[in-house]
Amino acid sequence: METPTQQSDSRALFDAIAKRSLVDIFVVDERGRFEFVSRSAAALGGYSVDEMLALDSCLPLFAEEDRGF
């Protein structure tokens, strides 16, 4: 188990890598809300990162057959 400092360091490293990535990356919590969205993932859907993070649910953005996550 990571200590709080290690968790913070891991999150900072993930954020640094993901924010600079050209690959679409998003993290969804157990309620279906976005916890993290890369700029390229937001742009793919025609949204800003802030707009996607403000959504109540990610489900409307996915085809019904792709919602089994």
BALUMMI-96562 format. One line per 2 residues: number of its first residue (from 1); for each residue x, y, z of C-alpha. Coordinates in Angstrom, 2 decimals, m for minus. Last residue first. Example, Ala and Ser with C-alpha at 12.3 -4.5 7.8 and 13.67 -1.06 7.14 Angstrom:
<atoms>
2) 13.67 m1.06 7.14  12.30 m4.50 7.80
</atoms>
This chain:
<atoms>
69) m17.28 m0.75 m18.40  m20.27 m2.12 m20.30
67) m21.25 1.16 m21.97  m19.84 0.41 m25.44
65) m23.04 m1.18 m26.84  m24.99 1.94 m25.78
63) m22.70 4.25 m27.73  m20.67 6.47 m25.43
61) m20.95 10.19 m24.67  m24.30 9.80 m22.89
59) m22.56 7.51 m20.36  m19.98 9.99 m19.05
57) m22.23 11.15 m16.26  m22.87 14.36 m14.32
55) m20.69 16.33 m16.74  m18.42 18.99 m15.18
53) m15.21 17.11 m15.94  m16.21 17.00 m19.61
51) m16.81 20.75 m19.76  m13.53 21.47 m17.96
49) m11.55 19.36 m20.44  m13.14 21.27 m23.33
47) m15.62 19.45 m25.52  m15.83 18.49 m29.19
45) m15.80 14.77 m28.45  m12.31 14.22 m29.84
43) m11.23 17.51 m28.29  m11.94 16.16 m24.82
41) m9.87 13.04 m25.45  m7.01 15.13 m26.88
39) m7.04 17.48 m23.89  m6.79 14.55 m21.50
37) m9.72 13.83 m19.21  m9.46 12.94 m15.51
35) m12.03 12.13 m12.83  m14.90 11.76 m15.31
33) m18.15 10.72 m13.70  m19.64 7.27 m14.15
31) m20.44 6.70 m10.47  m17.54 4.24 m10.05
29) m15.07 6.86 m11.27  m14.05 7.45 m14.88
27) m10.50 8.12 m16.04  m9.84 9.51 m19.51
25) m6.98 9.26 m21.94  m6.89 10.00 m25.68
23) m3.29 9.58 m26.87  m1.19 12.62 m27.76
21) 0.08 12.62 m24.20  1.25 15.79 m22.49
19) m1.55 15.93 m19.92  m1.30 12.17 m19.40
17) 2.39 12.15 m18.50  2.29 15.06 m16.04
15) m1.01 13.90 m14.55  0.29 10.35 m14.03
13) 3.47 11.66 m12.38  1.48 13.95 m10.09
11) m0.85 11.10 m9.16  2.09 8.82 m8.34
9) 3.73 11.54 m6.22  0.49 12.15 m4.32
7) 0.02 8.44 m3.76  3.65 8.14 m2.58
5) 3.10 10.98 m0.13  m0.13 9.42 1.14
3) 1.74 6.13 1.69  1.27 3.44 m0.91
1) 0.00 0.00 0.00
</atoms>
